[in-house]
Amino acid sequence: GGVYLASSPPPPAAGDERECTAKPWVEAKAREAARRASAEHYHAQEAAKIDAEVAGFAAAAPGATVYAPVETVLERAAAPAAAAPAAPGPRVEPGAATFTLQQLTGDVSALPVDPGRRHLYLSDEDFHRVFGMSKASFGALAGWKQANLRRQASLF
């Protein structure tokens, strides 16, 4: 015999047909190795196809430089970029210009306003209609109250 721990089963005797507990692990490792070899074989076949295609192009045009059909980062960078949106002109100070509530609740990137203070670009009448108070009274409120009111009016 051999030495084995009392808590483990004794080793199988010669000719014993019982299944080894390591067999599933060994089989899983064998399947994994087979999958890996298959993937490597597939990639080698694909590389050979590309090489054959490039060789065919080279044979069709002797002396010409043949490049593999691979898109590179440099080719993407050289492509014309989408037109960037036009930058707005210089910003206007609040009070120097007024805008409607509709103009200020949407995307203000095209307007010459400070997006964080867009509520101050409302006319005094519109401001009172939206917030129910004057700009001075609004300025006296705590910051969190101002933020909540601006959020409710979609001027945030």
Salt bridges, closest charged atoms under 4 A:
ASP16 OD2 - ARG18 NE 2.75
GLU32 OE1 - LYS29 NZ 3.84
GLU32 OE2 - ARG36 NH2 2.52
GLU46 OE2 - LYS49 NZ 3.28
GLU71 OE2 - ARG76 NE 3.65
GLU93 OE1 - ARG117 NH2 3.52
ASP114 OD2 - ARG117 NE 3.29
ASP124 OD1 - LYS135 NZ 3.63
ASP126 OD1 - ARG129 NH2 2.91
